[in-house]
Amino acid sequence: MGDSLFIIQTTLPSSWKEFEIGSFSQLLIESGAACVQRKSIVSMYNWDGELHSNSEWSLEIKVSSAQLDHVLLKIEELHPDEVPQLLHWEVQASQGYGDWARLEYK
């Protein structure tokens, strides 16, 4: 196995069109992310004491440890939600994928 990378997970409103998600993803890649994957999901959550169930876009962002803080700050800057879901965790990557992800921004 190769060195570690990070995965960042966030969501965006389902009202966003494909080109808006693509633009958001492009800005993250320009800010240091190696890859952004997106899919449509349904989330159920409690907000201000009320239960909500909404369709959303889920984004999974792969980033090197060197770019993690920069990409997290960019998501916070661009995100439309008052309190965006912003999760991240360290993962082990194959040598080839890890090398590719780290070389993108050297």
N, CA, C and O atoms as CSV, one atom per row, in Angstrom:
chain,resi,resn,atom,element,x,y,z
A,1,MET,N,N,0.827,-1.196,0.000
A,1,MET,CA,C,0.000,0.000,0.000
A,1,MET,C,C,0.867,1.255,0.000
A,1,MET,O,O,2.013,1.237,0.448
A,2,GLY,N,N,0.308,2.318,-0.501
A,2,GLY,CA,C,1.009,3.588,-0.567
A,2,GLY,C,C,0.781,4.423,0.668
A,2,GLY,O,O,0.304,3.931,1.691
A,3,ASP,N,N,1.125,5.690,0.566
A,3,ASP,CA,C,0.932,6.608,1.673
A,3,ASP,C,C,-0.536,6.986,1.799
A,3,ASP,O,O,-1.362,6.669,0.942
A,4,SER,N,N,-0.832,7.673,2.894
A,4,SER,CA,C,-2.222,8.035,3.146
A,4,SER,C,C,-2.660,9.257,2.348
A,4,SER,O,O,-1.861,10.111,1.963
A,5,LEU,N,N,-3.944,9.296,2.124
A,5,LEU,CA,C,-4.639,10.437,1.535
A,5,LEU,C,C,-5.803,10.751,2.460
A,5,LEU,O,O,-6.021,10.049,3.448
A,6,PHE,N,N,-6.544,11.790,2.148
A,6,PHE,CA,C,-7.736,12.120,2.903
A,6,PHE,C,C,-8.940,12.122,1.979
A,6,PHE,O,O,-8.840,12.458,0.799
A,7,ILE,N,N,-10.084,11.738,2.539
A,7,ILE,CA,C,-11.363,11.872,1.864
A,7,ILE,C,C,-12.153,12.914,2.631
A,7,ILE,O,O,-12.279,12.843,3.853
A,8,ILE,N,N,-12.679,13.875,1.906
A,8,ILE,CA,C,-13.565,14.887,2.472
A,8,ILE,C,C,-14.956,14.588,1.929
A,8,ILE,O,O,-15.121,14.316,0.740
A,9,GLN,N,N,-15.949,14.640,2.801
A,9,GLN,CA,C,-17.332,14.430,2.383
A,9,GLN,C,C,-18.147,15.667,2.721
A,9,GLN,O,O,-18.049,16.212,3.820
A,10,THR,N,N,-18.950,16.099,1.764
A,10,THR,CA,C,-19.872,17.205,1.987
A,10,THR,C,C,-21.107,16.970,1.140
A,10,THR,O,O,-21.134,16.070,0.300
A,11,THR,N,N,-22.127,17.781,1.361
A,11,THR,CA,C,-23.348,17.721,0.564
A,11,THR,C,C,-23.664,19.111,0.020
A,11,THR,O,O,-23.232,20.125,0.567
A,12,LEU,N,N,-24.420,19.129,-1.058
A,12,LEU,CA,C,-24.891,20.373,-1.663
A,12,LEU,C,C,-26.375,20.216,-1.983
A,12,LEU,O,O,-26.853,19.091,-2.122
A,13,PRO,N,N,-27.104,21.309,-2.102
A,13,PRO,CA,C,-28.548,21.237,-2.353
A,13,PRO,C,C,-28.886,20.539,-3.673
A,13,PRO,O,O,-28.174,20.683,-4.667
A,14,SER,N,N,-29.971,19.790,-3.661
A,14,SER,CA,C,-30.406,19.098,-4.882
A,14,SER,C,C,-30.891,20.085,-5.942
A,14,SER,O,O,-30.993,19.737,-7.118
A,15,SER,N,N,-31.189,21.316,-5.524
A,15,SER,CA,C,-31.625,22.332,-6.490
A,15,SER,C,C,-30.488,22.765,-7.416
A,15,SER,O,O,-30.733,23.361,-8.465
A,16,TRP,N,N,-29.240,22.464,-7.029
A,16,TRP,CA,C,-28.117,22.796,-7.895
A,16,TRP,C,C,-28.156,21.931,-9.141
A,16,TRP,O,O,-28.381,20.723,-9.061
A,17,LYS,N,N,-27.941,22.539,-10.269
A,17,LYS,CA,C,-27.902,21.836,-11.550
A,17,LYS,C,C,-26.532,21.189,-11.739
A,17,LYS,O,O,-25.568,21.508,-11.044
A,18,GLU,N,N,-26.481,20.279,-12.691
A,18,GLU,CA,C,-25.234,19.548,-12.959
A,18,GLU,C,C,-24.061,20.496,-13.226
A,18,GLU,O,O,-22.957,20.257,-12.737
A,19,PHE,N,N,-24.284,21.561,-13.991
A,19,PHE,CA,C,-23.180,22.478,-14.298
A,19,PHE,C,C,-22.714,23.225,-13.042
A,19,PHE,O,O,-21.535,23.566,-12.940
A,20,GLU,N,N,-23.614,23.486,-12.083
A,20,GLU,CA,C,-23.208,24.149,-10.840
A,20,GLU,C,C,-22.354,23.215,-9.985
A,20,GLU,O,O,-21.365,23.641,-9.389
A,21,ILE,N,N,-22.736,21.953,-9.930
A,21,ILE,CA,C,-21.943,20.953,-9.200
A,21,ILE,C,C,-20.588,20.805,-9.880
A,21,ILE,O,O,-19.561,20.702,-9.210
A,22,GLY,N,N,-20.587,20.793,-11.201
A,22,GLY,CA,C,-19.331,20.698,-11.944
A,22,GLY,C,C,-18.426,21.890,-11.695
A,22,GLY,O,O,-17.216,21.725,-11.543
A,23,SER,N,N,-18.985,23.075,-11.652
A,23,SER,CA,C,-18.185,24.283,-11.373
A,23,SER,C,C,-17.622,24.257,-9.965
A,23,SER,O,O,-16.457,24.593,-9.756
A,24,PHE,N,N,-18.442,23.859,-8.993
A,24,PHE,CA,C,-17.995,23.741,-7.605
A,24,PHE,C,C,-16.838,22.733,-7.533
A,24,PHE,O,O,-15.813,22.998,-6.904
A,25,SER,N,N,-17.014,21.578,-8.183
A,25,SER,CA,C,-15.983,20.541,-8.193
A,25,SER,C,C,-14.697,21.045,-8.832
A,25,SER,O,O,-13.606,20.777,-8.329
A,26,GLN,N,N,-14.818,21.772,-9.936
A,26,GLN,CA,C,-13.639,22.313,-10.612
A,26,GLN,C,C,-12.874,23.267,-9.706
A,26,GLN,O,O,-11.644,23.237,-9.673
A,27,LEU,N,N,-13.588,24.114,-8.969
A,27,LEU,CA,C,-12.923,25.035,-8.047
A,27,LEU,C,C,-12.180,24.283,-6.945
A,27,LEU,O,O,-11.119,24.723,-6.502
A,28,LEU,N,N,-12.729,23.154,-6.502
A,28,LEU,CA,C,-12.038,22.352,-5.492
A,28,LEU,C,C,-10.773,21.719,-6.072
A,28,LEU,O,O,-9.739,21.663,-5.407
A,29,ILE,N,N,-10.862,21.249,-7.301
A,29,ILE,CA,C,-9.679,20.676,-7.944
A,29,ILE,C,C,-8.621,21.755,-8.159
A,29,ILE,O,O,-7.433,21.510,-7.947
A,30,GLU,N,N,-9.038,22.927,-8.571
A,30,GLU,CA,C,-8.091,24.038,-8.736
A,30,GLU,C,C,-7.490,24.466,-7.404
A,30,GLU,O,O,-6.427,25.086,-7.376
A,31,SER,N,N,-8.161,24.140,-6.294
A,31,SER,CA,C,-7.669,24.489,-4.955
A,31,SER,C,C,-6.816,23.394,-4.334
A,31,SER,O,O,-6.278,23.580,-3.243
A,32,GLY,N,N,-6.682,22.245,-5.014
A,32,GLY,CA,C,-5.795,21.216,-4.502
A,32,GLY,C,C,-6.365,19.822,-4.400
A,32,GLY,O,O,-5.621,18.888,-4.101
A,33,ALA,N,N,-7.654,19.637,-4.636
A,33,ALA,CA,C,-8.223,18.289,-4.610
A,33,ALA,C,C,-7.725,17.501,-5.823
A,33,ALA,O,O,-7.538,18.061,-6.903
A,34,ALA,N,N,-7.516,16.212,-5.634
A,34,ALA,CA,C,-7.092,15.370,-6.746
A,34,ALA,C,C,-8.290,14.862,-7.548
A,34,ALA,O,O,-8.192,14.679,-8.762
A,35,CYS,N,N,-9.419,14.636,-6.873
A,35,CYS,CA,C,-10.583,14.040,-7.518
A,35,CYS,C,C,-11.830,14.409,-6.728
A,35,CYS,O,O,-11.795,14.475,-5.499
A,36,VAL,N,N,-12.928,14.649,-7.432
A,36,VAL,CA,C,-14.218,14.910,-6.795
A,36,VAL,C,C,-15.248,13.998,-7.456
A,36,VAL,O,O,-15.439,14.041,-8.672
A,37,GLN,N,N,-15.904,13.179,-6.649
A,37,GLN,CA,C,-16.986,12.331,-7.140
A,37,GLN,C,C,-18.294,12.856,-6.582
A,37,GLN,O,O,-18.342,13.343,-5.452
A,38,ARG,N,N,-19.352,12.759,-7.366
A,38,ARG,CA,C,-20.647,13.257,-6.913
A,38,ARG,C,C,-21.749,12.258,-7.246
A,38,ARG,O,O,-21.694,11.540,-8.245
A,39,LYS,N,N,-22.759,12.241,-6.364
A,39,LYS,CA,C,-23.923,11.390,-6.594
A,39,LYS,C,C,-25.116,11.988,-5.865
A,39,LYS,O,O,-24.956,12.773,-4.930
A,40,SER,N,N,-26.301,11.616,-6.296
A,40,SER,CA,C,-27.538,12.079,-5.689
A,40,SER,C,C,-27.894,11.160,-4.524
A,40,SER,O,O,-27.824,9.937,-4.649
A,41,ILE,N,N,-28.279,11.753,-3.385
A,41,ILE,CA,C,-28.638,10.995,-2.188
A,41,ILE,C,C,-29.895,11.607,-1.557
A,41,ILE,O,O,-30.369,12.656,-1.994
A,42,VAL,N,N,-30.419,10.951,-0.541
A,42,VAL,CA,C,-31.484,11.497,0.296
A,42,VAL,C,C,-30.957,11.500,1.730
A,42,VAL,O,O,-30.487,10.477,2.227
A,43,SER,N,N,-31.039,12.654,2.389
A,43,SER,CA,C,-30.576,12.801,3.765
A,43,SER,C,C,-31.754,13.082,4.684
A,43,SER,O,O,-32.670,13.823,4.327
A,44,MET,N,N,-31.724,12.485,5.870
A,44,MET,CA,C,-32.700,12.784,6.910
A,44,MET,C,C,-31.920,13.332,8.094
A,44,MET,O,O,-30.927,12.742,8.517
A,45,TYR,N,N,-32.378,14.480,8.637
A,45,TYR,CA,C,-31.639,15.134,9.708
A,45,TYR,C,C,-32.568,16.033,10.519
A,45,TYR,O,O,-33.664,16.377,10.079
A,46,ASN,N,N,-32.111,16.403,11.702
A,46,ASN,CA,C,-32.833,17.306,12.580
A,46,ASN,C,C,-32.189,18.681,12.459
A,46,ASN,O,O,-30.983,18.823,12.664
A,47,TRP,N,N,-32.987,19.695,12.128
A,47,TRP,CA,C,-32.483,21.071,12.024
A,47,TRP,C,C,-33.462,21.985,12.743
A,47,TRP,O,O,-34.647,22.021,12.412
A,48,ASP,N,N,-32.970,22.712,13.716
A,48,ASP,CA,C,-33.799,23.623,14.511
A,48,ASP,C,C,-35.011,22.921,15.106
A,48,ASP,O,O,-36.110,23.475,15.136
A,49,GLY,N,N,-34.800,21.692,15.580
A,49,GLY,CA,C,-35.862,20.957,16.247
A,49,GLY,C,C,-36.883,20.314,15.325
A,49,GLY,O,O,-37.872,19.754,15.799
A,50,GLU,N,N,-36.666,20.382,14.029
A,50,GLU,CA,C,-37.589,19.786,13.068
A,50,GLU,C,C,-36.882,18.717,12.248
A,50,GLU,O,O,-35.724,18.877,11.860
A,51,LEU,N,N,-37.587,17.636,11.993
A,51,LEU,CA,C,-37.061,16.552,11.176
A,51,LEU,C,C,-37.227,16.897,9.701
A,51,LEU,O,O,-38.306,17.299,9.267
A,52,HIS,N,N,-36.155,16.738,8.938
A,52,HIS,CA,C,-36.158,17.025,7.504
A,52,HIS,C,C,-35.695,15.789,6.737
A,52,HIS,O,O,-34.881,15.009,7.232
A,53,SER,N,N,-36.212,15.622,5.544
A,53,SER,CA,C,-35.742,14.594,4.615
A,53,SER,C,C,-35.665,15.256,3.248
A,53,SER,O,O,-36.685,15.649,2.682
A,54,ASN,N,N,-34.448,15.377,2.719
A,54,ASN,CA,C,-34.235,16.108,1.471
A,54,ASN,C,C,-33.304,15.361,0.539
A,54,ASN,O,O,-32.395,14.651,0.968
A,55,SER,N,N,-33.552,15.538,-0.737
A,55,SER,CA,C,-32.590,15.084,-1.741
A,55,SER,C,C,-31.424,16.053,-1.730
A,55,SER,O,O,-31.613,17.258,-1.560
A,56,GLU,N,N,-30.228,15.537,-1.910
A,56,GLU,CA,C,-29.018,16.354,-1.929
A,56,GLU,C,C,-28.016,15.726,-2.888
A,56,GLU,O,O,-28.174,14.589,-3.333
A,57,TRP,N,N,-26.996,16.491,-3.188
A,57,TRP,CA,C,-25.812,15.973,-3.869
A,57,TRP,C,C,-24.800,15.602,-2.785
A,57,TRP,O,O,-24.603,16.364,-1.838
A,58,SER,N,N,-24.168,14.457,-2.914
A,58,SER,CA,C,-23.090,14.059,-2.020
A,58,SER,C,C,-21.785,14.155,-2.799
A,58,SER,O,O,-21.680,13.633,-3.909
A,59,LEU,N,N,-20.791,14.821,-2.217
A,59,LEU,CA,C,-19.474,14.933,-2.840
A,59,LEU,C,C,-18.449,14.205,-1.993
A,59,LEU,O,O,-18.402,14.368,-0.774
A,60,GLU,N,N,-17.637,13.405,-2.648
A,60,GLU,CA,C,-16.507,12.729,-2.012
A,60,GLU,C,C,-15.248,13.255,-2.695
A,60,GLU,O,O,-15.055,13.077,-3.897
A,61,ILE,N,N,-14.402,13.900,-1.910
A,61,ILE,CA,C,-13.247,14.614,-2.447
A,61,ILE,C,C,-11.980,13.934,-1.952
A,61,ILE,O,O,-11.797,13.762,-0.747
A,62,LYS,N,N,-11.100,13.546,-2.876
A,62,LYS,CA,C,-9.811,12.945,-2.502
A,62,LYS,C,C,-8.756,14.024,-2.540
A,62,LYS,O,O,-8.680,14.807,-3.487
A,63,VAL,N,N,-7.926,14.060,-1.483
A,63,VAL,CA,C,-6.935,15.128,-1.366
A,63,VAL,C,C,-5.712,14.620,-0.593
A,63,VAL,O,O,-5.835,13.795,0.312
A,64,SER,N,N,-4.552,15.120,-0.961
A,64,SER,CA,C,-3.330,14.780,-0.228
A,64,SER,C,C,-3.319,15.515,1.105
A,64,SER,O,O,-4.024,16.509,1.283
A,65,SER,N,N,-2.518,15.023,2.034
A,65,SER,CA,C,-2.431,15.679,3.346
A,65,SER,C,C,-1.914,17.112,3.203
A,65,SER,O,O,-2.298,17.989,3.976
A,66,ALA,N,N,-1.053,17.351,2.227
A,66,ALA,CA,C,-0.503,18.693,2.023
A,66,ALA,C,C,-1.568,19.695,1.582
A,66,ALA,O,O,-1.425,20.890,1.839
A,67,GLN,N,N,-2.631,19.234,0.924
A,67,GLN,CA,C,-3.672,20.119,0.402
A,67,GLN,C,C,-4.952,20.116,1.235
A,67,GLN,O,O,-5.880,20.869,0.941
A,68,LEU,N,N,-5.011,19.277,2.271
A,68,LEU,CA,C,-6.245,19.111,3.037
A,68,LEU,C,C,-6.790,20.423,3.583
A,68,LEU,O,O,-7.949,20.747,3.327
A,69,ASP,N,N,-6.006,21.178,4.314
A,69,ASP,CA,C,-6.496,22.414,4.935
A,69,ASP,C,C,-6.955,23.430,3.897
A,69,ASP,O,O,-7.965,24.109,4.084
A,70,HIS,N,N,-6.211,23.529,2.808
A,70,HIS,CA,C,-6.566,24.487,1.754
A,70,HIS,C,C,-7.925,24.143,1.130
A,70,HIS,O,O,-8.748,25.028,0.898
A,71,VAL,N,N,-8.153,22.857,0.861
A,71,VAL,CA,C,-9.411,22.436,0.247
A,71,VAL,C,C,-10.564,22.597,1.241
A,71,VAL,O,O,-11.652,23.020,0.850
A,72,LEU,N,N,-10.346,22.270,2.514
A,72,LEU,CA,C,-11.389,22.469,3.525
A,72,LEU,C,C,-11.796,23.939,3.611
A,72,LEU,O,O,-12.983,24.253,3.691
A,73,LEU,N,N,-10.823,24.828,3.594
A,73,LEU,CA,C,-11.128,26.266,3.634
A,73,LEU,C,C,-11.909,26.708,2.392
A,73,LEU,O,O,-12.816,27.534,2.487
A,74,LYS,N,N,-11.556,26.160,1.239
A,74,LYS,CA,C,-12.261,26.518,0.000
A,74,LYS,C,C,-13.713,26.043,0.052
A,74,LYS,O,O,-14.609,26.762,-0.390
A,75,ILE,N,N,-13.955,24.850,0.581
A,75,ILE,CA,C,-15.331,24.358,0.702
A,75,ILE,C,C,-16.127,25.285,1.621
A,75,ILE,O,O,-17.248,25.671,1.292
A,76,GLU,N,N,-15.556,25.642,2.763
A,76,GLU,CA,C,-16.251,26.535,3.700
A,76,GLU,C,C,-16.550,27.890,3.049
A,76,GLU,O,O,-17.607,28.474,3.287
A,77,GLU,N,N,-15.629,28.382,2.240
A,77,GLU,CA,C,-15.807,29.663,1.559
A,77,GLU,C,C,-16.945,29.611,0.535
A,77,GLU,O,O,-17.723,30.559,0.425
A,78,LEU,N,N,-17.043,28.515,-0.209
A,78,LEU,CA,C,-17.986,28.414,-1.318
A,78,LEU,C,C,-19.341,27.813,-0.948
A,78,LEU,O,O,-20.313,27.991,-1.681
A,79,HIS,N,N,-19.416,27.115,0.162
A,79,HIS,CA,C,-20.610,26.329,0.491
A,79,HIS,C,C,-21.805,27.215,0.816
A,79,HIS,O,O,-21.661,28.207,1.530
A,80,PRO,N,N,-22.989,26.870,0.299
A,80,PRO,CA,C,-24.171,27.706,0.529
A,80,PRO,C,C,-24.845,27.498,1.891
A,80,PRO,O,O,-25.638,28.343,2.305
A,81,ASP,N,N,-24.557,26.414,2.590
A,81,ASP,CA,C,-25.240,26.123,3.850
A,81,ASP,C,C,-24.637,26.900,5.011
A,81,ASP,O,O,-23.436,27.172,5.043
A,82,GLU,N,N,-25.491,27.250,5.960
A,82,GLU,CA,C,-25.055,27.935,7.175
A,82,GLU,C,C,-24.077,27.061,7.960
A,82,GLU,O,O,-23.056,27.538,8.455
A,83,VAL,N,N,-24.408,25.779,8.062
A,83,VAL,CA,C,-23.541,24.805,8.730
A,83,VAL,C,C,-23.388,23.617,7.787
A,83,VAL,O,O,-24.166,22.667,7.864
A,84,PRO,N,N,-22.399,23.656,6.900
A,84,PRO,CA,C,-22.257,22.561,5.934
A,84,PRO,C,C,-21.751,21.282,6.598
A,84,PRO,O,O,-20.978,21.315,7.556
A,85,GLN,N,N,-22.216,20.151,6.052
A,85,GLN,CA,C,-21.611,18.882,6.447
A,85,GLN,C,C,-20.183,18.914,5.920
A,85,GLN,O,O,-19.963,19.097,4.722
A,86,LEU,N,N,-19.229,18.740,6.799
A,86,LEU,CA,C,-17.826,18.765,6.395
A,86,LEU,C,C,-17.096,17.718,7.223
A,86,LEU,O,O,-16.686,17.976,8.355
A,87,LEU,N,N,-16.941,16.540,6.644
A,87,LEU,CA,C,-16.289,15.415,7.306
A,87,LEU,C,C,-15.024,15.075,6.542
A,87,LEU,O,O,-14.974,15.202,5.318
A,88,HIS,N,N,-14.006,14.642,7.265
A,88,HIS,CA,C,-12.811,14.166,6.564
A,88,HIS,C,C,-12.117,13.106,7.408
A,88,HIS,O,O,-12.155,13.130,8.638
A,89,TRP,N,N,-11.484,12.177,6.703
A,89,TRP,CA,C,-10.775,11.107,7.375
A,89,TRP,C,C,-9.622,10.637,6.501
A,89,TRP,O,O,-9.620,10.788,5.279
A,90,GLU,N,N,-8.649,10.066,7.182
A,90,GLU,CA,C,-7.454,9.581,6.501
A,90,GLU,C,C,-7.701,8.162,5.994
A,90,GLU,O,O,-8.320,7.344,6.674
A,91,VAL,N,N,-7.207,7.888,4.794
A,91,VAL,CA,C,-7.340,6.562,4.184
A,91,VAL,C,C,-5.996,6.138,3.610
A,91,VAL,O,O,-5.128,6.969,3.341
A,92,GLN,N,N,-5.844,4.856,3.431
A,92,GLN,CA,C,-4.676,4.319,2.753
A,92,GLN,C,C,-5.032,4.128,1.284
A,92,GLN,O,O,-6.114,3.642,0.956
A,93,ALA,N,N,-4.133,4.506,0.424
A,93,ALA,CA,C,-4.352,4.387,-1.021
A,93,ALA,C,C,-3.314,3.448,-1.623
A,93,ALA,O,O,-2.239,3.245,-1.058
A,94,SER,N,N,-3.651,2.885,-2.770
A,94,SER,CA,C,-2.653,2.098,-3.498
A,94,SER,C,C,-1.489,3.026,-3.842
A,94,SER,O,O,-1.654,4.244,-3.921
A,95,GLN,N,N,-0.334,2.445,-4.042
A,95,GLN,CA,C,0.860,3.240,-4.338
A,95,GLN,C,C,0.648,4.130,-5.556
A,95,GLN,O,O,0.962,5.320,-5.525
A,96,GLY,N,N,0.118,3.555,-6.625
A,96,GLY,CA,C,-0.069,4.320,-7.853
A,96,GLY,C,C,-1.060,5.460,-7.706
A,96,GLY,O,O,-0.798,6.572,-8.164
A,97,TYR,N,N,-2.197,5.199,-7.071
A,97,TYR,CA,C,-3.202,6.256,-6.905
A,97,TYR,C,C,-2.686,7.327,-5.958
A,97,TYR,O,O,-2.870,8.520,-6.203
A,98,GLY,N,N,-2.044,6.906,-4.880
A,98,GLY,CA,C,-1.486,7.873,-3.926
A,98,GLY,C,C,-0.433,8.758,-4.570
A,98,GLY,O,O,-0.415,9.969,-4.348
A,99,ASP,N,N,0.443,8.161,-5.365
A,99,ASP,CA,C,1.469,8.949,-6.060
A,99,ASP,C,C,0.828,9.960,-6.996
A,99,ASP,O,O,1.247,11.117,-7.041
A,100,TRP,N,N,-0.190,9.533,-7.749
A,100,TRP,CA,C,-0.887,10.438,-8.662
A,100,TRP,C,C,-1.519,11.597,-7.896
A,100,TRP,O,O,-1.365,12.754,-8.289
A,101,ALA,N,N,-2.225,11.301,-6.816
A,101,ALA,CA,C,-2.916,12.351,-6.048
A,101,ALA,C,C,-1.940,13.348,-5.449
A,101,ALA,O,O,-2.227,14.544,-5.412
A,102,ARG,N,N,-0.810,12.883,-4.988
A,102,ARG,CA,C,0.170,13.791,-4.382
A,102,ARG,C,C,0.917,14.600,-5.433
A,102,ARG,O,O,1.306,15.736,-5.160
A,103,LEU,N,N,1.127,14.060,-6.606
A,103,LEU,CA,C,1.872,14.764,-7.650
A,103,LEU,C,C,1.069,15.868,-8.312
A,103,LEU,O,O,1.654,16.744,-8.949
A,104,GLU,N,N,-0.233,15.858,-8.187
A,104,GLU,CA,C,-1.075,16.851,-8.850
A,104,GLU,C,C,-0.709,18.280,-8.441
A,104,GLU,O,O,-0.871,19.200,-9.243
A,105,TYR,N,N,-0.221,18.490,-7.216
A,105,TYR,CA,C,0.028,19.843,-6.743
A,105,TYR,C,C,1.402,20.022,-6.134
A,105,TYR,O,O,1.555,20.738,-5.145
A,106,LYS,N,N,2.391,19.387,-6.705
A,106,LYS,CA,C,3.779,19.600,-6.242
A,106,LYS,C,C,4.394,20.726,-7.016
A,106,LYS,O,O,5.553,21.072,-6.787
